[in-house]
């Protein structure tokens, strides 16, 4: 994202007093039609962000460059996008750092790709793998619009399990239907301490991915979570949660690669009371006995 005067060819975001928003790409000599008349692109080109411009019928609009979080939810799509709330969690919880070597499986429409490229910077590397050529082309166009020509990015149309060329990576991001099939690949290509991060939509996918990681033994105990987002309505003393919320989109899972030859300690778990069948009359953890239990000593 650049600063300075607005230039031809870049995107701007118009918003009126009712909160209605329009994204448009600036082109000299063109006009944009609204319910309140025409807006001339030339009235914005060469001027700074944060101006207010008028339409031919007296409408007023604020003009800013769209934030990345605003652009990705409105950009052209092939596959479904990873929304900003989840992209932020991936960048943070998978600890994507400047200079990191990252591979993502499933470029989709390029929303997460743009966030990852910002995080790794020009000295890192992001290898994106996408099975479908049409999705890859959408991602290529969107990323070009969002971050321009990035020296750290390669996009490959192919299957990450068969076509991955990177041999040592710091982070592996799996946005795919069956991420558990990539656990052997993660074990082979991640450096010790590297992180595998899965993005899945259902609890059945979540369970299978986690259990596959556990069964492998070469990763730390997986950490799984989801992020819910709720906006607030602010109008005078009417302060309340907004109608609707950014509720479930997906589950996220991370685990770290152990050193070669080392097996994870896993986690010692105390079984829940429901894990005991009615026929069991053996000892239970302290505090879980009931008056009806028969306790062997």
C-alpha positions as CSV (number, residue, x, y, z in Angstrom):
1,X,0.0,0.0,0.0
2,X,1.4,3.4,-1.0
3,X,1.0,6.9,0.3
4,X,1.1,10.3,-1.3
5,X,-1.1,11.7,-3.9
6,X,-3.7,9.4,-5.6
7,X,-2.5,8.3,-9.0
8,X,-4.2,6.8,-12.1
9,X,-4.5,3.1,-12.0
10,X,-4.8,2.6,-8.3
11,X,-8.0,1.8,-6.3
12,X,-9.8,4.2,-4.1
13,X,-12.7,3.6,-1.7
14,X,-15.6,6.1,-1.6
15,X,-18.0,6.3,1.4
16,X,-21.0,8.6,2.0
17,X,-22.6,9.8,5.2
18,X,-24.8,6.6,5.4
19,X,-21.8,4.3,5.3
20,X,-22.4,3.2,1.7
21,X,-19.1,2.2,0.1
22,X,-17.8,2.0,-3.5
23,X,-14.4,0.7,-4.7
24,X,-13.2,2.0,-8.1
25,X,-10.0,2.1,-10.1
26,X,-8.9,5.6,-11.1
27,X,-8.8,6.3,-14.8
28,X,-8.2,9.8,-16.3
29,X,-11.3,11.2,-18.1
30,X,-13.7,8.7,-16.6
31,X,-16.8,9.2,-14.4
32,X,-18.3,7.0,-11.8
33,X,-22.1,6.8,-11.5
34,X,-23.9,6.9,-8.1
35,X,-27.5,7.5,-7.0
36,X,-26.5,11.1,-6.4
37,X,-25.0,11.7,-9.8
38,X,-21.6,11.4,-11.5
39,X,-18.2,11.6,-9.8
40,X,-15.2,12.6,-12.0
41,X,-12.0,10.5,-11.6
42,X,-10.0,13.6,-12.5
43,X,-11.3,15.3,-9.3
44,X,-9.4,12.6,-7.3
45,X,-6.2,12.0,-9.3
46,X,-3.3,14.0,-8.0
47,X,-5.0,14.8,-4.7
48,X,-4.3,13.3,-1.2
49,X,-6.3,10.7,0.6
50,X,-8.9,12.0,3.1
51,X,-10.6,14.5,0.8
52,X,-14.3,15.0,0.4
53,X,-15.5,15.3,-3.2
54,X,-19.0,16.1,-4.6
55,X,-21.1,14.4,-7.2
56,X,-23.0,16.2,-10.0
57,X,-26.2,16.1,-7.9
58,X,-24.7,17.3,-4.6
59,X,-23.7,14.1,-3.0
60,X,-20.6,14.1,-0.8
61,X,-18.1,11.2,-0.5
62,X,-14.9,10.6,1.5
63,X,-12.0,9.3,-0.5
64,X,-9.3,6.9,0.8
65,X,-7.2,4.1,-0.5
66,X,-8.8,0.9,0.6
67,X,-7.1,-1.0,3.5
68,X,-6.0,-4.5,2.6
69,X,-8.8,-5.8,5.0
70,X,-11.3,-3.8,3.0
71,X,-10.1,-4.7,-0.4
72,X,-9.9,-8.5,0.1
73,X,-13.6,-8.9,1.0
74,X,-14.7,-7.0,-2.1
75,X,-12.1,-8.2,-4.7
76,X,-12.9,-10.6,-7.5
77,X,-13.0,-14.3,-6.4
78,X,-12.4,-17.7,-7.8
79,X,-12.3,-19.7,-4.6
80,X,-13.7,-18.5,-1.3
81,X,-11.3,-16.1,0.5
82,X,-9.7,-16.4,3.9
83,X,-11.2,-13.4,5.8
84,X,-9.1,-10.8,7.5
85,X,-9.9,-12.1,11.0
86,X,-8.5,-15.5,10.1
87,X,-5.6,-14.1,8.1
88,X,-4.5,-12.1,11.1
89,X,-4.6,-15.2,13.3
90,X,-2.5,-17.1,10.8
91,X,0.1,-14.4,10.5
92,X,0.2,-14.0,14.3
93,X,-0.2,-17.5,15.6
94,X,2.0,-19.2,12.9
95,X,4.5,-16.4,13.7
96,X,5.1,-15.3,10.1
97,X,8.2,-13.1,10.3
98,X,10.3,-10.9,7.9
99,X,12.6,-13.2,6.0
100,X,10.6,-16.3,6.7
101,X,10.5,-19.2,4.1
102,X,6.8,-20.0,3.8
103,X,4.7,-22.4,1.6
104,X,1.0,-22.2,1.3
105,X,-1.1,-25.0,-0.2
106,X,-4.2,-23.5,-1.7
107,X,-3.7,-19.9,-3.1
108,X,-7.5,-19.5,-3.6
109,X,-8.2,-15.9,-4.6
110,X,-5.0,-14.5,-3.1
111,X,-6.3,-12.9,0.1
112,X,-4.0,-14.8,2.5
113,X,-1.2,-14.6,0.0
114,X,-1.2,-10.8,0.2
115,X,-1.0,-10.9,4.0
116,X,1.8,-13.5,3.9
117,X,3.8,-11.4,1.4
118,X,3.5,-8.3,3.6
119,X,4.8,-10.4,6.6
120,X,7.7,-12.1,4.9
121,X,8.9,-9.0,3.2
122,X,11.3,-8.8,0.2
123,X,13.9,-10.9,2.0
124,X,11.6,-13.9,2.6
125,X,10.0,-16.3,0.3
126,X,6.4,-17.4,-0.3
127,X,5.7,-20.4,-2.5
128,X,2.0,-20.7,-3.3
129,X,0.5,-23.9,-4.8
130,X,-2.9,-24.0,-6.4
131,X,-4.5,-27.0,-8.1
132,X,-6.7,-25.0,-10.4
133,X,-5.4,-22.8,-13.2
134,X,-8.5,-20.5,-13.1
135,X,-8.1,-19.9,-9.4
136,X,-4.4,-19.3,-9.8
137,X,-5.1,-16.7,-12.4
138,X,-7.5,-14.9,-10.1
139,X,-5.0,-15.0,-7.3
140,X,-2.3,-13.7,-9.6
141,X,-4.4,-10.7,-10.7
142,X,-5.5,-9.9,-7.1
143,X,-2.1,-10.1,-5.6
144,X,-0.7,-8.0,-8.4
145,X,-3.3,-5.3,-7.6
146,X,-2.7,-5.6,-3.8
147,X,1.0,-5.7,-3.5
148,X,2.4,-5.3,-7.0
149,X,5.3,-7.4,-8.4
150,X,6.7,-9.0,-5.2
151,X,10.2,-10.5,-5.4
152,X,9.5,-13.0,-2.7
153,X,6.6,-14.8,-4.5
154,X,6.3,-17.8,-6.7
155,X,2.9,-19.2,-7.8
156,X,2.8,-22.8,-9.0
157,X,-0.2,-24.5,-10.6
158,X,0.1,-28.0,-9.2
159,X,-0.3,-30.3,-6.1
160,X,2.0,-29.3,-3.2
161,X,2.4,-33.0,-2.3
162,X,3.9,-33.7,-5.7
163,X,5.3,-30.4,-7.0
164,X,6.8,-28.6,-4.0
165,X,10.3,-27.6,-4.8
166,X,11.2,-25.9,-1.5
167,X,13.3,-28.2,0.6
168,X,13.6,-26.3,3.9
169,X,10.8,-24.1,5.0
170,X,9.9,-22.3,8.2
171,X,6.1,-22.4,7.9
172,X,3.7,-24.5,5.9
173,X,0.1,-23.2,5.6
174,X,-2.5,-25.8,4.5
175,X,-5.8,-24.4,3.2
176,X,-7.1,-27.5,1.6
177,X,-9.8,-30.2,2.1
178,X,-7.5,-32.9,3.3
179,X,-4.5,-31.3,5.1
180,X,-3.8,-34.6,6.9
181,X,-2.3,-36.0,3.7
182,X,0.4,-33.3,4.0
183,X,1.7,-34.4,7.4
184,X,4.5,-36.5,6.0
185,X,5.5,-33.6,3.7
186,X,5.5,-31.2,6.6
187,X,7.7,-33.6,8.6
188,X,10.1,-33.8,5.7
189,X,10.4,-30.1,4.6
190,X,9.9,-28.1,7.9
191,X,13.0,-27.1,9.7
192,X,13.1,-28.1,13.4
193,X,10.9,-25.6,15.3
194,X,9.0,-24.9,12.1
195,X,5.2,-24.6,12.2
196,X,2.5,-26.3,10.2
197,X,-0.8,-24.5,10.2
198,X,-4.1,-26.0,8.9
199,X,-7.2,-24.1,8.0
200,X,-10.3,-26.3,7.9
201,X,-14.0,-25.7,7.8
202,X,-15.5,-28.7,9.7
203,X,-15.0,-30.5,13.0
204,X,-14.5,-33.8,11.2
205,X,-11.6,-32.3,9.2
206,X,-10.2,-30.8,12.4
207,X,-10.3,-34.1,14.2
208,X,-8.6,-36.1,11.4
209,X,-5.9,-33.5,10.9
210,X,-5.1,-33.3,14.7
211,X,-5.1,-37.1,15.2
212,X,-2.8,-37.6,12.2
213,X,-0.3,-35.1,13.6
214,X,-0.5,-36.8,17.0
215,X,0.0,-40.3,15.5
216,X,3.1,-39.1,13.6
217,X,4.8,-38.2,16.8
218,X,7.2,-35.7,15.2
219,X,5.2,-32.6,16.1
220,X,4.3,-30.9,19.3
221,X,0.7,-31.2,20.7
222,X,-1.6,-29.5,18.2
223,X,-3.3,-26.2,19.2
224,X,-6.7,-25.7,17.7
225,X,-9.1,-22.6,17.9
226,X,-11.5,-20.5,16.0
227,X,-12.0,-16.7,16.0
228,X,-15.3,-14.9,16.3
229,X,-15.7,-11.2,15.5
230,X,-18.5,-9.0,16.7
231,X,-18.9,-5.3,15.6
232,X,-20.7,-2.7,17.7
233,X,-23.4,-0.2,16.8
234,X,-22.5,3.3,18.1
235,X,-25.1,6.0,17.9
236,X,-25.4,8.4,20.8
237,X,-26.4,6.4,23.8
238,X,-27.5,3.5,21.6
239,X,-24.4,1.4,22.1
240,X,-25.0,-2.3,21.5
241,X,-23.7,-5.2,19.5
242,X,-24.4,-4.8,15.8
243,X,-26.9,-7.0,14.1
244,X,-25.0,-10.0,12.6
245,X,-21.5,-11.1,13.5
246,X,-18.4,-12.5,11.9
247,X,-19.0,-15.9,13.4
248,X,-17.6,-19.3,12.4
249,X,-15.6,-19.3,9.2
250,X,-13.0,-22.0,9.9
251,X,-10.9,-23.8,12.5
252,X,-7.2,-23.2,12.8
253,X,-4.6,-25.7,13.9
254,X,-0.9,-25.2,14.6
255,X,1.9,-27.6,15.6
256,X,5.7,-27.3,15.7
257,X,8.2,-29.7,14.2
258,X,10.4,-31.6,16.6
259,X,14.1,-32.2,15.9
260,X,15.0,-35.2,13.8
261,X,14.7,-38.4,15.8
262,X,12.8,-36.8,18.7
263,X,9.2,-37.6,19.6
264,X,6.7,-35.2,21.1
265,X,5.9,-35.6,24.8
266,X,2.3,-35.1,23.9
267,X,0.1,-34.0,26.7
268,X,-1.0,-35.9,29.8
269,X,-4.8,-35.7,30.0
270,X,-7.1,-36.4,32.9
271,X,-10.1,-38.3,31.5
272,X,-13.5,-36.7,31.7
273,X,-16.1,-38.4,33.9
274,X,-18.1,-39.3,30.9
275,X,-15.2,-41.4,29.7
276,X,-16.0,-44.1,32.3
277,X,-18.7,-46.6,31.4
278,X,-21.4,-47.7,33.9
279,X,-19.8,-51.1,34.3
280,X,-16.5,-49.6,35.5
281,X,-16.0,-49.8,39.3
282,X,-12.2,-49.1,39.5
283,X,-10.5,-46.1,41.0
284,X,-11.1,-42.6,39.6
285,X,-9.2,-39.4,40.0
286,X,-9.8,-37.7,43.4
287,X,-13.0,-35.6,43.5
288,X,-14.8,-37.6,40.8
289,X,-16.2,-40.2,43.1
290,X,-20.0,-40.1,43.8
291,X,-22.0,-41.7,46.6
292,X,-23.2,-44.4,44.1
293,X,-19.7,-45.4,43.1
294,X,-18.0,-48.6,44.3
295,X,-14.4,-47.6,44.9
296,X,-11.7,-50.3,45.0
297,X,-8.8,-49.6,47.3
